[in-house]
Amino acid sequence: MDTWQIKSLFVNLTDESTQRLGFRQPFLGKVTVCLPVSAVRTIADHAILNQTFEQLRNLKQCKE
């Protein structure tokens, strides 16, 4: 466990974010995206990203 690293976060998008990023809203549930930690500026009660919506649209897909 001493060498574990967080490489990405799986995030459920709000309906507004889903629409702004151009994803199709599923009939049931939410869209989940894999966000690389390089896109995160800080995490406390909320995560603050250092990417614009355009930059987020162009991120490479995360691998599990």
Distance bins in CASP14 RR format, pairs under 12 A and 6 or more apart:
PFRMAT RR
TARGET T0000
AUTHOR 0000-0000-0000
RMODE 2
METHOD distances of the structure
MODEL  1
5 36 0 0 0 0 0 1 0 0 0 0 0
5 37 0 0 0 0 1 0 0 0 0 0 0
6 34 0 0 0 0 0 1 0 0 0 0 0
6 35 0 0 0 0 0 1 0 0 0 0 0
6 36 0 0 0 0 1 0 0 0 0 0 0
6 37 1 0 1 0 0 0 0 0 0 0 0
6 38 0 0 0 0 0 1 0 0 0 0 0
6 40 0 0 0 0 1 0 0 0 0 0 0
6 43 0 0 0 0 1 0 0 0 0 0 0
6 62 0 0 0 0 0 1 0 0 0 0 0
7 34 0 0 0 0 1 0 0 0 0 0 0
7 35 0 0 0 0 0 1 0 0 0 0 0
7 36 1 0 0 1 0 0 0 0 0 0 0
7 37 1 0 0 1 0 0 0 0 0 0 0
7 38 0 0 0 0 1 0 0 0 0 0 0
7 39 0 0 0 0 0 1 0 0 0 0 0
7 40 0 0 0 0 0 1 0 0 0 0 0
7 62 1 0 0 1 0 0 0 0 0 0 0
7 63 0 0 0 0 1 0 0 0 0 0 0
7 64 0 0 0 0 1 0 0 0 0 0 0
8 32 0 0 0 0 0 1 0 0 0 0 0
8 33 0 0 0 0 1 0 0 0 0 0 0
8 34 1 0 1 0 0 0 0 0 0 0 0
8 35 1 0 0 1 0 0 0 0 0 0 0
8 36 1 0 1 0 0 0 0 0 0 0 0
8 37 1 0 0 1 0 0 0 0 0 0 0
8 38 0 0 0 0 1 0 0 0 0 0 0
8 39 0 0 0 0 1 0 0 0 0 0 0
8 40 0 0 0 0 1 0 0 0 0 0 0
8 59 0 0 0 0 1 0 0 0 0 0 0
8 60 0 0 0 0 0 1 0 0 0 0 0
8 61 0 0 0 0 0 1 0 0 0 0 0
8 62 1 0 1 0 0 0 0 0 0 0 0
8 63 0 0 0 0 1 0 0 0 0 0 0
8 64 0 0 0 0 1 0 0 0 0 0 0
9 32 0 0 0 0 0 1 0 0 0 0 0
9 33 0 0 0 0 1 0 0 0 0 0 0
9 34 1 0 0 1 0 0 0 0 0 0 0
9 35 1 0 1 0 0 0 0 0 0 0 0
9 36 0 0 0 0 1 0 0 0 0 0 0
9 37 1 0 0 1 0 0 0 0 0 0 0
9 38 0 0 0 0 0 1 0 0 0 0 0
9 39 0 0 0 0 1 0 0 0 0 0 0
9 40 1 0 0 1 0 0 0 0 0 0 0
9 43 0 0 0 0 1 0 0 0 0 0 0
9 47 1 0 0 1 0 0 0 0 0 0 0
9 49 0 0 0 0 0 1 0 0 0 0 0
9 62 0 0 0 0 1 0 0 0 0 0 0
10 30 0 0 0 0 0 1 0 0 0 0 0
10 31 0 0 0 0 0 1 0 0 0 0 0
10 32 1 0 1 0 0 0 0 0 0 0 0
10 33 1 0 0 1 0 0 0 0 0 0 0
10 34 1 0 1 0 0 0 0 0 0 0 0
10 35 1 0 0 1 0 0 0 0 0 0 0
10 36 0 0 0 0 0 1 0 0 0 0 0
10 37 0 0 0 0 0 1 0 0 0 0 0
10 62 0 0 0 0 1 0 0 0 0 0 0
10 64 0 0 0 0 1 0 0 0 0 0 0
11 17 0 0 0 0 1 0 0 0 0 0 0
11 18 0 0 0 0 0 1 0 0 0 0 0
11 21 0 0 0 0 0 1 0 0 0 0 0
11 30 0 0 0 0 1 0 0 0 0 0 0
11 31 0 0 0 0 1 0 0 0 0 0 0
11 32 1 0 0 1 0 0 0 0 0 0 0
11 33 1 0 1 0 0 0 0 0 0 0 0
11 34 1 0 0 1 0 0 0 0 0 0 0
11 35 1 0 1 0 0 0 0 0 0 0 0
11 36 0 0 0 0 0 1 0 0 0 0 0
11 37 0 0 0 0 0 1 0 0 0 0 0
11 39 0 0 0 0 1 0 0 0 0 0 0
11 40 0 0 0 0 1 0 0 0 0 0 0
11 43 0 0 0 0 0 1 0 0 0 0 0
11 46 0 0 0 0 0 1 0 0 0 0 0
11 47 1 0 0 1 0 0 0 0 0 0 0
11 49 0 0 0 0 1 0 0 0 0 0 0
11 56 0 0 0 0 0 1 0 0 0 0 0
11 59 0 0 0 0 0 1 0 0 0 0 0
11 62 0 0 0 0 0 1 0 0 0 0 0
12 18 0 0 0 0 1 0 0 0 0 0 0
12 23 0 0 0 0 0 1 0 0 0 0 0
12 26 0 0 0 0 0 1 0 0 0 0 0
12 29 0 0 0 0 1 0 0 0 0 0 0
12 30 1 0 1 0 0 0 0 0 0 0 0
12 31 1 0 0 1 0 0 0 0 0 0 0
12 32 1 0 1 0 0 0 0 0 0 0 0
12 33 0 0 0 0 1 0 0 0 0 0 0
12 34 0 0 0 0 0 1 0 0 0 0 0
12 35 0 0 0 0 0 1 0 0 0 0 0
13 19 0 0 0 0 1 0 0 0 0 0 0
13 20 0 0 0 0 1 0 0 0 0 0 0
13 21 1 0 0 1 0 0 0 0 0 0 0
13 22 0 0 0 0 0 1 0 0 0 0 0
13 23 1 0 0 1 0 0 0 0 0 0 0
13 24 0 0 0 0 0 1 0 0 0 0 0
13 25 0 0 0 0 1 0 0 0 0 0 0
13 26 0 0 0 0 0 1 0 0 0 0 0
13 29 0 0 0 0 0 1 0 0 0 0 0
13 30 1 0 0 1 0 0 0 0 0 0 0
13 31 1 0 1 0 0 0 0 0 0 0 0
13 32 1 0 0 1 0 0 0 0 0 0 0
13 33 1 0 0 1 0 0 0 0 0 0 0
13 34 0 0 0 0 0 1 0 0 0 0 0
13 35 0 0 0 0 0 1 0 0 0 0 0
13 53 0 0 0 0 0 1 0 0 0 0 0
13 56 0 0 0 0 0 1 0 0 0 0 0
14 20 0 0 0 0 1 0 0 0 0 0 0
14 21 0 0 0 0 0 1 0 0 0 0 0
14 23 0 0 0 0 0 1 0 0 0 0 0
14 25 0 0 0 0 0 1 0 0 0 0 0
14 29 0 0 0 0 0 1 0 0 0 0 0
14 30 1 0 0 1 0 0 0 0 0 0 0
14 31 0 0 0 0 1 0 0 0 0 0 0
14 32 0 0 0 0 0 1 0 0 0 0 0
14 33 0 0 0 0 0 1 0 0 0 0 0
15 21 0 0 0 0 0 1 0 0 0 0 0
15 22 0 0 0 0 0 1 0 0 0 0 0
15 23 0 0 0 0 0 1 0 0 0 0 0
15 24 0 0 0 0 0 1 0 0 0 0 0
15 25 1 0 0 1 0 0 0 0 0 0 0
15 26 0 0 0 0 0 1 0 0 0 0 0
15 29 0 0 0 0 0 1 0 0 0 0 0
15 30 0 0 0 0 1 0 0 0 0 0 0
15 31 0 0 0 0 1 0 0 0 0 0 0
16 22 0 0 0 0 0 1 0 0 0 0 0
16 23 0 0 0 0 0 1 0 0 0 0 0
16 25 0 0 0 0 0 1 0 0 0 0 0
16 30 0 0 0 0 0 1 0 0 0 0 0
16 31 0 0 0 0 0 1 0 0 0 0 0
16 53 0 0 0 0 0 1 0 0 0 0 0
17 23 0 0 0 0 1 0 0 0 0 0 0
17 25 0 0 0 0 0 1 0 0 0 0 0
17 30 0 0 0 0 1 0 0 0 0 0 0
17 31 0 0 0 0 1 0 0 0 0 0 0
17 32 0 0 0 0 0 1 0 0 0 0 0
17 33 0 0 0 0 1 0 0 0 0 0 0
17 35 0 0 0 0 0 1 0 0 0 0 0
17 49 0 0 0 0 0 1 0 0 0 0 0
17 53 0 0 0 0 1 0 0 0 0 0 0
17 56 0 0 0 0 1 0 0 0 0 0 0
17 57 0 0 0 0 0 1 0 0 0 0 0
18 24 1 0 0 1 0 0 0 0 0 0 0
18 25 1 0 1 0 0 0 0 0 0 0 0
18 26 0 0 0 0 1 0 0 0 0 0 0
18 29 0 0 0 0 0 1 0 0 0 0 0
18 30 1 0 0 1 0 0 0 0 0 0 0
18 31 1 0 1 0 0 0 0 0 0 0 0
18 32 0 0 0 0 0 1 0 0 0 0 0
18 33 0 0 0 0 1 0 0 0 0 0 0
18 53 0 0 0 0 0 1 0 0 0 0 0
18 56 0 0 0 0 0 1 0 0 0 0 0
18 57 0 0 0 0 0 1 0 0 0 0 0
19 25 1 0 0 1 0 0 0 0 0 0 0
19 31 0 0 0 0 1 0 0 0 0 0 0
19 53 0 0 0 0 0 1 0 0 0 0 0
20 31 0 0 0 0 0 1 0 0 0 0 0
20 52 0 0 0 0 0 1 0 0 0 0 0
20 53 1 0 1 0 0 0 0 0 0 0 0
20 54 0 0 0 0 0 1 0 0 0 0 0
20 56 0 0 0 0 1 0 0 0 0 0 0
20 57 0 0 0 0 1 0 0 0 0 0 0
21 31 0 0 0 0 1 0 0 0 0 0 0
21 33 1 0 0 1 0 0 0 0 0 0 0
21 35 0 0 0 0 0 1 0 0 0 0 0
21 51 0 0 0 0 0 1 0 0 0 0 0
21 52 0 0 0 0 0 1 0 0 0 0 0
21 53 1 0 0 1 0 0 0 0 0 0 0
21 54 0 0 0 0 1 0 0 0 0 0 0
21 55 0 0 0 0 0 1 0 0 0 0 0
21 56 1 0 0 1 0 0 0 0 0 0 0
21 57 1 0 1 0 0 0 0 0 0 0 0
21 58 0 0 0 0 0 1 0 0 0 0 0
21 59 0 0 0 0 0 1 0 0 0 0 0
22 31 0 0 0 0 1 0 0 0 0 0 0
22 33 0 0 0 0 0 1 0 0 0 0 0
22 53 0 0 0 0 1 0 0 0 0 0 0
22 54 0 0 0 0 0 1 0 0 0 0 0
22 56 0 0 0 0 0 1 0 0 0 0 0
22 57 1 0 0 1 0 0 0 0 0 0 0
23 30 0 0 0 0 1 0 0 0 0 0 0
23 31 1 0 1 0 0 0 0 0 0 0 0
23 32 0 0 0 0 0 1 0 0 0 0 0
23 33 0 0 0 0 1 0 0 0 0 0 0
23 53 0 0 0 0 0 1 0 0 0 0 0
23 56 0 0 0 0 0 1 0 0 0 0 0
23 57 0 0 0 0 1 0 0 0 0 0 0
24 30 0 0 0 0 0 1 0 0 0 0 0
24 31 1 0 0 1 0 0 0 0 0 0 0
25 31 1 0 0 1 0 0 0 0 0 0 0
26 32 0 0 0 0 0 1 0 0 0 0 0
32 62 0 0 0 0 0 1 0 0 0 0 0
32 64 0 0 0 0 0 1 0 0 0 0 0
33 39 0 0 0 0 0 1 0 0 0 0 0
33 49 0 0 0 0 0 1 0 0 0 0 0
33 51 0 0 0 0 0 1 0 0 0 0 0
33 56 0 0 0 0 1 0 0 0 0 0 0
33 57 0 0 0 0 0 1 0 0 0 0 0
33 59 0 0 0 0 1 0 0 0 0 0 0
33 60 0 0 0 0 0 1 0 0 0 0 0
33 61 0 0 0 0 1 0 0 0 0 0 0
33 62 0 0 0 0 1 0 0 0 0 0 0
34 56 0 0 0 0 0 1 0 0 0 0 0
34 59 0 0 0 0 1 0 0 0 0 0 0
34 60 0 0 0 0 1 0 0 0 0 0 0
34 61 1 0 0 1 0 0 0 0 0 0 0
34 62 1 1 0 0 0 0 0 0 0 0 0
34 63 0 0 0 0 1 0 0 0 0 0 0
34 64 1 0 0 1 0 0 0 0 0 0 0
35 41 0 0 0 0 0 1 0 0 0 0 0
35 43 0 0 0 0 0 1 0 0 0 0 0
35 47 0 0 0 0 1 0 0 0 0 0 0
35 49 1 0 0 1 0 0 0 0 0 0 0
35 50 0 0 0 0 0 1 0 0 0 0 0
35 51 0 0 0 0 1 0 0 0 0 0 0
35 55 0 0 0 0 0 1 0 0 0 0 0
35 56 1 0 0 1 0 0 0 0 0 0 0
35 59 1 0 0 1 0 0 0 0 0 0 0
35 60 0 0 0 0 0 1 0 0 0 0 0
35 61 0 0 0 0 0 1 0 0 0 0 0
35 62 1 0 0 1 0 0 0 0 0 0 0
36 49 0 0 0 0 0 1 0 0 0 0 0
36 50 0 0 0 0 0 1 0 0 0 0 0
36 51 0 0 0 0 1 0 0 0 0 0 0
36 55 0 0 0 0 0 1 0 0 0 0 0
36 56 0 0 0 0 0 1 0 0 0 0 0
36 59 1 0 0 1 0 0 0 0 0 0 0
36 60 1 0 0 1 0 0 0 0 0 0 0
36 61 0 0 0 0 1 0 0 0 0 0 0
36 62 1 0 0 1 0 0 0 0 0 0 0
36 63 0 0 0 0 0 1 0 0 0 0 0
37 43 0 0 0 0 1 0 0 0 0 0 0
37 47 0 0 0 0 0 1 0 0 0 0 0
37 49 0 0 0 0 0 1 0 0 0 0 0
37 50 0 0 0 0 0 1 0 0 0 0 0
37 51 0 0 0 0 0 1 0 0 0 0 0
37 59 0 0 0 0 0 1 0 0 0 0 0
37 62 0 0 0 0 0 1 0 0 0 0 0
38 49 0 0 0 0 0 1 0 0 0 0 0
38 50 0 0 0 0 1 0 0 0 0 0 0
38 51 0 0 0 0 1 0 0 0 0 0 0
38 55 0 0 0 0 0 1 0 0 0 0 0
38 56 0 0 0 0 0 1 0 0 0 0 0
38 59 0 0 0 0 1 0 0 0 0 0 0
38 60 0 0 0 0 0 1 0 0 0 0 0
38 62 0 0 0 0 0 1 0 0 0 0 0
39 47 0 0 0 0 1 0 0 0 0 0 0
39 48 0 0 0 0 0 1 0 0 0 0 0
39 49 1 0 1 0 0 0 0 0 0 0 0
39 50 1 0 0 1 0 0 0 0 0 0 0
39 51 1 0 1 0 0 0 0 0 0 0 0
39 52 0 0 0 0 0 1 0 0 0 0 0
39 53 0 0 0 0 0 1 0 0 0 0 0
39 55 1 0 0 1 0 0 0 0 0 0 0
39 56 1 0 0 1 0 0 0 0 0 0 0
39 57 0 0 0 0 0 1 0 0 0 0 0
39 58 0 0 0 0 0 1 0 0 0 0 0
39 59 1 0 0 1 0 0 0 0 0 0 0
39 60 0 0 0 0 0 1 0 0 0 0 0
39 62 0 0 0 0 0 1 0 0 0 0 0
40 46 0 0 0 0 0 1 0 0 0 0 0
40 47 1 0 1 0 0 0 0 0 0 0 0
40 48 1 0 0 1 0 0 0 0 0 0 0
40 49 1 0 0 1 0 0 0 0 0 0 0
40 50 1 0 0 1 0 0 0 0 0 0 0
40 51 0 0 0 0 1 0 0 0 0 0 0
40 56 0 0 0 0 0 1 0 0 0 0 0
40 59 0 0 0 0 0 1 0 0 0 0 0
41 47 0 0 0 0 1 0 0 0 0 0 0
41 48 1 0 1 0 0 0 0 0 0 0 0
41 49 1 0 0 1 0 0 0 0 0 0 0
41 50 1 0 1 0 0 0 0 0 0 0 0
41 51 0 0 0 0 1 0 0 0 0 0 0
42 48 1 0 1 0 0 0 0 0 0 0 0
42 49 0 0 0 0 1 0 0 0 0 0 0
42 50 0 0 0 0 1 0 0 0 0 0 0
43 49 0 0 0 0 0 1 0 0 0 0 0
43 50 0 0 0 0 0 1 0 0 0 0 0
49 55 0 0 0 0 1 0 0 0 0 0 0
49 56 1 0 0 1 0 0 0 0 0 0 0
49 59 0 0 0 0 0 1 0 0 0 0 0
50 56 0 0 0 0 0 1 0 0 0 0 0
51 57 0 0 0 0 1 0 0 0 0 0 0
51 58 0 0 0 0 1 0 0 0 0 0 0
51 59 1 0 0 1 0 0 0 0 0 0 0
52 58 0 0 0 0 1 0 0 0 0 0 0
52 59 0 0 0 0 0 1 0 0 0 0 0
53 59 0 0 0 0 0 1 0 0 0 0 0
END
